[in-house]
Amino acid sequence: QRGRLAAAAELVALAEAALDATLAYLRLRKQFDRIIGSFQALQHRAVDCYVQLRLAQGVLDEALHKAATADIDAATAHRVKARCVHAAQLIMREAIQMHGAIGYTEDCDVGLYVKRAMVLAAWLGNGHAHRRRYAKTEILEGAL
């Protein structure tokens, strides 16, 4: 369970770094003689990423607080990993889109973040598997 928490924590850190890099890029890049960060559609997408990042951070913080006082139960580990995978994948997709083609290159840190996030998302079960496991665990615990 602690391995899943560690993977979730690294996913959150990667997502935060990718979002920070993307926001910095949106403040610099010009298109049509305007900074692209001034376009409302990109602002809305950036806010969606920020909200998902904060949700993942909140779930992770709660689990880490539990881990400091007791063992982590399977349901908590599944919930945390599923939430963090979802947030990281969304933020990575948006970061690549907002950066354009440069986001795929090794010259841009976002490309490295995406590759690492893909590995961590699959390690010890992907997001879909953890959502299914969490649902099963909650159903079984609710029946008791």
Contacts in CASP RR format, 6 or more apart in sequence:
PFRMAT RR
TARGET T0000
AUTHOR 0000-0000-0000
METHOD contacts of the structure
MODEL  1
QRGRLAAAAELVALAEAALDATLAYLRLRKQFDRIIGSFQALQHRAVDCY
VQLRLAQGVLDEALHKAATADIDAATAHRVKARCVHAAQLIMREAIQMHG
AIGYTEDCDVGLYVKRAMVLAAWLGNGHAHRRRYAKTEILEGAL
1 71 0 8 1.000
1 72 0 8 1.000
1 73 0 8 1.000
1 74 0 8 1.000
1 76 0 8 1.000
1 77 0 8 1.000
2 67 0 8 1.000
2 72 0 8 1.000
3 77 0 8 1.000
3 124 0 8 1.000
4 77 0 8 1.000
4 78 0 8 1.000
4 80 0 8 1.000
4 81 0 8 1.000
4 124 0 8 1.000
4 130 0 8 1.000
5 60 0 8 1.000
5 63 0 8 1.000
5 64 0 8 1.000
5 67 0 8 1.000
5 72 0 8 1.000
5 77 0 8 1.000
5 80 0 8 1.000
5 81 0 8 1.000
7 81 0 8 1.000
7 84 0 8 1.000
7 120 0 8 1.000
7 123 0 8 1.000
7 124 0 8 1.000
8 56 0 8 1.000
8 60 0 8 1.000
8 63 0 8 1.000
8 80 0 8 1.000
8 81 0 8 1.000
8 83 0 8 1.000
8 84 0 8 1.000
8 85 0 8 1.000
9 60 0 8 1.000
9 64 0 8 1.000
9 84 0 8 1.000
10 116 0 8 1.000
10 120 0 8 1.000
11 56 0 8 1.000
11 84 0 8 1.000
11 85 0 8 1.000
11 87 0 8 1.000
11 88 0 8 1.000
11 117 0 8 1.000
11 120 0 8 1.000
11 121 0 8 1.000
12 53 0 8 1.000
12 56 0 8 1.000
12 57 0 8 1.000
12 60 0 8 1.000
12 84 0 8 1.000
12 87 0 8 1.000
12 88 0 8 1.000
14 88 0 8 1.000
14 92 0 8 1.000
14 113 0 8 1.000
14 116 0 8 1.000
14 117 0 8 1.000
14 120 0 8 1.000
15 49 0 8 1.000
15 52 0 8 1.000
15 53 0 8 1.000
15 56 0 8 1.000
15 84 0 8 1.000
15 87 0 8 1.000
15 88 0 8 1.000
15 91 0 8 1.000
15 92 0 8 1.000
15 113 0 8 1.000
15 117 0 8 1.000
16 53 0 8 1.000
16 57 0 8 1.000
17 109 0 8 1.000
17 113 0 8 1.000
18 91 0 8 1.000
18 92 0 8 1.000
18 95 0 8 1.000
18 110 0 8 1.000
18 113 0 8 1.000
18 114 0 8 1.000
18 117 0 8 1.000
19 46 0 8 1.000
19 49 0 8 1.000
19 50 0 8 1.000
19 53 0 8 1.000
19 91 0 8 1.000
19 95 0 8 1.000
21 95 0 8 1.000
21 108 0 8 1.000
21 109 0 8 1.000
21 110 0 8 1.000
21 113 0 8 1.000
22 46 0 8 1.000
22 49 0 8 1.000
22 91 0 8 1.000
22 94 0 8 1.000
22 95 0 8 1.000
22 98 0 8 1.000
22 99 0 8 1.000
22 110 0 8 1.000
23 46 0 8 1.000
25 98 0 8 1.000
25 99 0 8 1.000
26 35 0 8 1.000
26 36 0 8 1.000
26 37 0 8 1.000
26 42 0 8 1.000
26 46 0 8 1.000
26 98 0 8 1.000
27 35 0 8 1.000
27 37 0 8 1.000
28 35 0 8 1.000
29 35 0 8 1.000
29 36 0 8 1.000
29 37 0 8 1.000
30 36 0 8 1.000
36 42 0 8 1.000
36 98 0 8 1.000
37 43 0 8 1.000
37 46 0 8 1.000
42 98 0 8 1.000
45 94 0 8 1.000
45 98 0 8 1.000
46 94 0 8 1.000
46 98 0 8 1.000
48 90 0 8 1.000
48 94 0 8 1.000
49 90 0 8 1.000
49 91 0 8 1.000
49 94 0 8 1.000
49 95 0 8 1.000
52 86 0 8 1.000
52 87 0 8 1.000
52 90 0 8 1.000
52 91 0 8 1.000
53 87 0 8 1.000
53 91 0 8 1.000
55 83 0 8 1.000
55 87 0 8 1.000
56 83 0 8 1.000
56 84 0 8 1.000
56 86 0 8 1.000
56 87 0 8 1.000
56 88 0 8 1.000
59 79 0 8 1.000
59 80 0 8 1.000
59 83 0 8 1.000
59 84 0 8 1.000
60 80 0 8 1.000
60 83 0 8 1.000
60 84 0 8 1.000
63 72 0 8 1.000
63 76 0 8 1.000
63 77 0 8 1.000
63 79 0 8 1.000
63 80 0 8 1.000
66 72 0 8 1.000
66 76 0 8 1.000
74 133 0 8 1.000
74 137 0 8 1.000
75 134 0 8 1.000
75 137 0 8 1.000
75 138 0 8 1.000
75 141 0 8 1.000
78 130 0 8 1.000
78 131 0 8 1.000
78 133 0 8 1.000
78 134 0 8 1.000
78 137 0 8 1.000
79 130 0 8 1.000
79 134 0 8 1.000
81 124 0 8 1.000
81 125 0 8 1.000
81 127 0 8 1.000
81 130 0 8 1.000
82 127 0 8 1.000
82 130 0 8 1.000
82 131 0 8 1.000
82 134 0 8 1.000
85 120 0 8 1.000
85 121 0 8 1.000
85 126 0 8 1.000
85 127 0 8 1.000
85 130 0 8 1.000
86 127 0 8 1.000
88 117 0 8 1.000
88 120 0 8 1.000
88 121 0 8 1.000
89 117 0 8 1.000
89 121 0 8 1.000
92 110 0 8 1.000
92 113 0 8 1.000
92 114 0 8 1.000
92 117 0 8 1.000
92 118 0 8 1.000
95 103 0 8 1.000
95 110 0 8 1.000
95 113 0 8 1.000
95 114 0 8 1.000
96 103 0 8 1.000
96 104 0 8 1.000
96 110 0 8 1.000
96 111 0 8 1.000
96 114 0 8 1.000
99 108 0 8 1.000
99 110 0 8 1.000
102 108 0 8 1.000
103 110 0 8 1.000
103 111 0 8 1.000
103 114 0 8 1.000
104 111 0 8 1.000
105 111 0 8 1.000
106 112 0 8 1.000
121 127 0 8 1.000
END
